[in-house]
Amino acid sequence: MTPVRRYDAAVTSRDELLDTLDRFAARAATERLTLGEVADGLGGSSFSLLCIILSLPFLTPVSLGPLATVGGLTLAAIAWQLMRGDHAPRLPSRVRAIEMSPKVWQALLATCAKIVGVCSRFSRPRYKRWVEGVTGARLRGFLIIAAGLLMAVPLFGLPFNNALPALAIIVVCLAELEDDGLMLWAGIVVTAASAVYILGVLAAVALFGTEAIRRVFPGGFG
């Protein structure tokens, strides 16, 4: 059995993030692996790592419906623990019991590798005061809560309503792993864009009704 990582064994780089996901994928291929065991086995950057893992499945242009609502609220709850200063995240029992197959882990690893590859072109340690310490944790927590609540809005059928908040969360978490305050600002921009898009659609629904929105999104807004 793969040894469980200690909370003080921090993941501090994009390479270690990919290595962590790869080890989970290998472990899932040989034994039962739940999200609770994943959370317990993460390193010192457990909040960021867990939020990245939970956000990756939502990087799809298609709305995932009620699953996104549950996922968004779970991410918001984890971020609240981060803002509160908890040492490690605690998941609800039902979320802890969720198992993901080796195929899913490999898909998550491939998606994460693509994102990390893009970010690595411009990311480096800088403006660390924005990501370090209590202030950095509270700022990251606030952004993840905002993005998680946006993801949870039940606009089923609206394209990218899950993907934009998920991308915002991943960028914010990668900023912490890379000590990159400028990337955190990129996360702020993506979070703001998500809010404008999703809240704008809600406002349009309130003003013009769902029939007018369906003309813009004929794929099945509802």
Secondary structure, 3 states (H helix, E strand, C coil): CCCCCCCCCCCCCHHHHHHHHHHHHHHHCCCCCEHHHHHHCCCCCHHHHHHHHHHHHHCCCCCCCHHHHHHHHHHHHHHHHHHHCCCCCCCCHHHHCCECCHHHHHHHHHHHHHHHHHHCCCCCCECHHHCCHHHHHHHHHHHHHHHHHHHHCCCCCCCCCCHHHHHHHHHHHHHHHHCEHHHHHHHHHHHHHHHHHHHHHHHHHHHHCHHHHHHHCCCCCC
